[in-house]
Amino acid sequence: MLSRIIKLNSIRSVISGKLDSKRYESNTQSKLVYSGPFSPAVRAIKLVSLVSSFTALSISPFLLAFGKEGIPLLGKSMIVSITLLASWGTTGLLHLLTRAYIHNLYYNETQEIFTAHTTTLFYRTRVTRIHASDIHQPADGFGAFFTTFVAKQKPFYLHQEIMRESNPELYMRILGMSTKKIDEENMRMKRSREEDASS
């Protein structure tokens, strides 16, 4: 019973990314500054989609070999091809839509380096180290809807409202603001808070 609970907790930790976060924080001087609120859901959906795709791939030879005798081999091949296209097509589309999603974002203050954790097509954690100077704003277009910033020619997405509230200075740095602009924005936000408090 105890072993089942331990296994279940470890599976939950893998899906939520908690094991990666704790290990990374302990091995580096970086501090966790952002965690994606939909990270467990995105990871779980990607895992289910990937498992279903591999299941379809593994049973396809059996469908060809032991399928209904009345169906010719060409017909069986077409059925298997459509099944594989549907399963891997949805997995690929899901990856295309979620590949930029940042599950965890770390910041090393001494080196001024962000480290973004995203997920690959095959459910591995991709670690990308980004210097503040590497960050650019996305070009206008459909892709910009799923992109907060671009670094090293890769799109990245985070929930701006969460980052803005929890770490306003780092959020402005991600937006590519200079130190002068950050100071001006901090003063503006301070004045705004003072006005709200006085009214």
WODATA-V995523 format. One record per residue. N is the residue number from 1. RES is the residue in three letters. BURIAL is 1 if it has 16 or more other C-alpha atoms within 10 Angstrom, else 0. Layout:
# WODATA-V995523
N	RES	BURIAL
N	RES	BURIAL
This chain:
# WODATA-V995523
1	MET	0
2	LEU	0
3	SER	0
4	ARG	0
5	ILE	0
6	ILE	0
7	LYS	0
8	LEU	0
9	ASN	0
10	SER	0
11	ILE	0
12	ARG	0
13	SER	0
14	VAL	0
15	ILE	1
16	SER	1
17	GLY	1
18	LYS	0
19	LEU	0
20	ASP	0
21	SER	1
22	LYS	0
23	ARG	0
24	TYR	1
25	GLU	0
26	SER	0
27	ASN	0
28	THR	0
29	GLN	0
30	SER	1
31	LYS	1
32	LEU	1
33	VAL	1
34	TYR	1
35	SER	1
36	GLY	1
37	PRO	0
38	PHE	0
39	SER	1
40	PRO	1
41	ALA	0
42	VAL	1
43	ARG	1
44	ALA	1
45	ILE	0
46	LYS	1
47	LEU	1
48	VAL	0
49	SER	1
50	LEU	1
51	VAL	0
52	SER	0
53	SER	1
54	PHE	0
55	THR	0
56	ALA	1
57	LEU	1
58	SER	0
59	ILE	0
60	SER	1
61	PRO	0
62	PHE	0
63	LEU	0
64	LEU	1
65	ALA	0
66	PHE	0
67	GLY	0
68	LYS	0
69	GLU	0
70	GLY	0
71	ILE	0
72	PRO	0
73	LEU	0
74	LEU	0
75	GLY	0
76	LYS	1
77	SER	1
78	MET	0
79	ILE	0
80	VAL	1
81	SER	0
82	ILE	0
83	THR	1
84	LEU	1
85	LEU	0
86	ALA	0
87	SER	1
88	TRP	1
89	GLY	0
90	THR	0
91	THR	1
92	GLY	1
93	LEU	0
94	LEU	1
95	HIS	1
96	LEU	0
97	LEU	0
98	THR	1
99	ARG	1
100	ALA	1
101	TYR	1
102	ILE	1
103	HIS	1
104	ASN	1
105	LEU	1
106	TYR	1
107	TYR	1
108	ASN	1
109	GLU	0
110	THR	0
111	GLN	0
112	GLU	0
113	ILE	1
114	PHE	1
115	THR	1
116	ALA	1
117	HIS	1
118	THR	1
119	THR	1
120	THR	1
121	LEU	1
122	PHE	0
123	TYR	0
124	ARG	0
125	THR	0
126	ARG	0
127	VAL	0
128	THR	0
129	ARG	1
130	ILE	1
131	HIS	1
132	ALA	1
133	SER	0
134	ASP	0
135	ILE	1
136	HIS	1
137	GLN	0
138	PRO	1
139	ALA	0
140	ASP	0
141	GLY	0
142	PHE	0
143	GLY	0
144	ALA	1
145	PHE	0
146	PHE	1
147	THR	1
148	THR	1
149	PHE	1
150	VAL	1
151	ALA	1
152	LYS	0
153	GLN	0
154	LYS	0
155	PRO	1
156	PHE	1
157	TYR	1
158	LEU	1
159	HIS	0
160	GLN	0
161	GLU	0
162	ILE	0
163	MET	1
164	ARG	0
165	GLU	0
166	SER	0
167	ASN	0
168	PRO	1
169	GLU	1
170	LEU	1
171	TYR	1
172	MET	1
173	ARG	1
174	ILE	1
175	LEU	1
176	GLY	1
177	MET	1
178	SER	0
179	THR	0
180	LYS	0
181	LYS	0
182	ILE	1
183	ASP	0
184	GLU	0
185	GLU	1
186	ASN	0
187	MET	0
188	ARG	0
189	MET	0
190	LYS	0
191	ARG	0
192	SER	0
193	ARG	0
194	GLU	0
195	GLU	0
196	ASP	0
197	ALA	0
198	SER	0
199	SER	0
